[in-house]
Every structure is written in structure tokens, then in C-alpha cells.
């Protein structure tokens, strides 16, 4: 994965936008999705099928 870098100050200044998700919540969501994908791949392989790992 590339670097995730952003500065929401312009959106806040010009649009009055406020993030609804904190950085910690975002990281937790990303980790949970990665774990879910890994569990899915493990199940597929355990049942004798090939799991394609496009994100590696």
C-alpha cells in the first residue's frame, strides 16, 4: 500500500466539513477488513480451493 497522506483543513475551511470518523476508527476499520479478507482466504484454502491474493 502506498502512503496515505491528507490534510482536511481546506475542506474544513472552505466547506465547513468535519470528519465523522477519527483516525483511530479508520485504522481499526482497515485492520478489521484485512483480517476478514485473511480469514476468507484461509477458509477457501482449507477447503481445497485456490485463494488469489491480489493485495499482497
N, C-alpha and C positions, 0 to 999 in steps of 0.2 A: 504494500500500500504506500502511496505517496504521502507526503506531508500534508496534514490538514491544518490550514492556517487561515484565519479570518479575523476581521475586525468589524463588529456590528455597529460601531459608533456612527458611521454615516447613515445607516438605516434608522438608527435611533434619532439622530439629529434632524434628518430631512423628512422622515415619515412618522416619527413618534413610535416606532416599532420597539417592542420589548420581547426578548426571547421567553418562551414558555417552558423550555427545557434547560436545566442547568448543565454545565459541562460534565459534572459527575453523573447525572442521569443519562446523558448522551453516551458516555463511556460505558456505563452499565448496560444500556440497550445494545450497543455494538458487541460487547463481550457475550451477552446472552444469545444474540443471533449467531455469533461464531460457534458457541458451544452447541446450539441447536443444530447447526449445519454439521458439526463434527459427529454428534450423536446419530444424525440421519445417515451419514456416510458409513459409520461403524455398523449400523443395522443392515444397510444394504450389503456391505461386505460380509457380515456374519451370515447372511442368508445366501451367500454364494454369488452375488452379482458384483459387477464392477462399478465402483464409485469414481466419478470424474471429479477431480479436484482442480477446478478452474481458478480458484482464488489463491493457490499456492505459488 
